[in-house]
């Protein structure tokens, strides 16, 4: 059996060598071609590989696994018609995206000079990621609302109107190109003009959910309006002017925690074993490395605002990714695209907050800390 896989999927050999008897080929996900898959049986990808007839025609592939939550890069109709099983990894990197948004809110609050928990937040799309973000912000006492046409209780006209009128609007939808609930260019000039003039929009789902041309025009004409973008219509070579116009610009890494990527690999390994009717003896717990920061102690003089900010940023600070992204400015499109993918391929180790233990004392609001996923240890 031959497996072809995106080279950015971690622990490929550890999980899949036994299944394919080391016949494992790794390639850049964006550059995979039909010729690479002629004699492949299994294809493993992330979100940047378009899996369709053009890629798979003439191949022997019978299983496609994407180590990501989303599936809009898969032509599911083609796969189904050709009896090709496909599997995604729902929820694998949801916590990483939640932490990306929370870290972004900290930076935005500093820019606005307001306590970050006083920013009202509207969440568009309340599936695996948006739903978890909603619960987290609610537990942190943030004024948050959500809209999702597919979720009862969040799909009313009232919800769909309210969500766009918050201080921050954060997008967590798949790409839907047609129909009543189309999300392609969901955010356009009209939508932007209906939002608060000093709002901030965050996009960490798919680049074309926002019309990037309209957004740039809006940013140029509304200096108080802010944008935080992790995904781009012109990815992997977004326009310099748009990068510069953003409060934070990052290279499609919102869900790029090591924990999320490892979980995605483990979930697809389990799915492939089930498809092949094989046992799945390899477990993620035995393979995951130790986090660089395992435990934090804070004194009773540390207030909650200070503590939350320092704890989140000790694990993930979105500003680091923003400054790495700025290294692409001034490059031609070819070099910028290569640089964009290098930032993803050589992404530094990033763990999630649930790897961090905090020694507690009587002054701590443990509900807030546990909402972020922190493990609390009695001091």
Secondary structure by P-SEA (a helix, b strand, c coil): cbbbbccccccccccccccccccccccccccccccccccccbbbbcccccccccccccccccbbbbccccccccaaaaaaaacbbbbbbcccaaaaaaaaaaaaaaaaaaaaccccccbbbbbccccaaaaaaaaaaaaaccccccccccccccccaaaaaaaaaccbbbbbccccccccccccccccaaaaaaccccbbbbbcccccccaaaaaaaaaaacccbbbbbccccccccccaaaaaaccccccccccccaaaaaaaaaaaaaaaaaaaccccccccccccccccccbbbbcccccaaaaaaaaaaacccaaaaaaaaaccccccaaaaaaaaaaaaaacccccccccbbbbcccccaaaaaaaaccccccc
